[in-house]
Amino acid sequence: MIAEEVVLDCKNVDTFYGDFHAIKNVSLKFYKNKVTAIIGPSGCGKTTLLKSFNRMNDFVDEFFIEGNIDLEIETSLIFRQWK
């Protein structure tokens, strides 16, 4: 059996907007070449979690994150010339 490669690993992630605890103790893994859906009702923290992956909340006043988000993926740049 071939082990699946983890490309994004979240461990015990908590996010805060000031005193508001937006995401509480989330742990999940994303695997290479697999489709993962994040589903839930409005206001449950889906977008906050996604923004935490790519650090879009870094410039939001009073936002901070606790826990680990590890990204392990090779990156390659693709340059495309548009005509």
HUTARA-V221296 format. One record per residue. RES is the residue in one letter. PHI is phi in whole degrees, 0 to 359 (NA if undefined). D_CENTER is the distance of its C-alpha to the mean C-alpha in whole Angstrom. Layout:
res->RES phi->PHI d_center->D_CENTER
res->RES phi->PHI d_center->D_CENTER
This chain:
res->M phi->NA d_center->28
res->I phi->268 d_center->25
res->A phi->288 d_center->22
res->E phi->281 d_center->19
res->E phi->275 d_center->17
res->V phi->275 d_center->13
res->V phi->254 d_center->11
res->L phi->216 d_center->8
res->D phi->233 d_center->8
res->C phi->253 d_center->7
res->K phi->231 d_center->11
res->N phi->51 d_center->12
res->V phi->276 d_center->9
res->D phi->234 d_center->12
res->T phi->236 d_center->11
res->F phi->224 d_center->15
res->Y phi->246 d_center->17
res->G phi->66 d_center->20
res->D phi->274 d_center->21
res->F phi->279 d_center->19
res->H phi->270 d_center->17
res->A phi->282 d_center->14
res->I phi->236 d_center->12
res->K phi->240 d_center->14
res->N phi->51 d_center->13
res->V phi->267 d_center->10
res->S phi->228 d_center->10
res->L phi->200 d_center->9
res->K phi->232 d_center->10
res->F phi->245 d_center->9
res->Y phi->254 d_center->13
res->K phi->299 d_center->15
res->N phi->63 d_center->17
res->K phi->239 d_center->15
res->V phi->266 d_center->14
res->T phi->236 d_center->12
res->A phi->251 d_center->12
res->I phi->250 d_center->10
res->I phi->236 d_center->14
res->G phi->168 d_center->15
res->P phi->289 d_center->18
res->S phi->303 d_center->18
res->G phi->85 d_center->16
res->C phi->272 d_center->14
res->G phi->110 d_center->11
res->K phi->301 d_center->9
res->T phi->293 d_center->9
res->T phi->299 d_center->8
res->L phi->296 d_center->5
res->L phi->298 d_center->4
res->K phi->294 d_center->7
res->S phi->289 d_center->5
res->F phi->299 d_center->3
res->N phi->254 d_center->7
res->R phi->64 d_center->8
res->M phi->290 d_center->10
res->N phi->272 d_center->11
res->D phi->302 d_center->13
res->F phi->257 d_center->16
res->V phi->277 d_center->16
res->D phi->303 d_center->19
res->E phi->65 d_center->19
res->F phi->274 d_center->15
res->F phi->210 d_center->14
res->I phi->230 d_center->11
res->E phi->236 d_center->13
res->G phi->107 d_center->12
res->N phi->235 d_center->10
res->I phi->233 d_center->7
res->D phi->253 d_center->9
res->L phi->251 d_center->9
res->E phi->231 d_center->12
res->I phi->208 d_center->13
res->E phi->284 d_center->17
res->T phi->246 d_center->17
res->S phi->223 d_center->20
res->L phi->265 d_center->21
res->I phi->244 d_center->23
res->F phi->256 d_center->26
res->R phi->235 d_center->27
res->Q phi->261 d_center->30
res->W phi->266 d_center->31
res->K phi->259 d_center->35
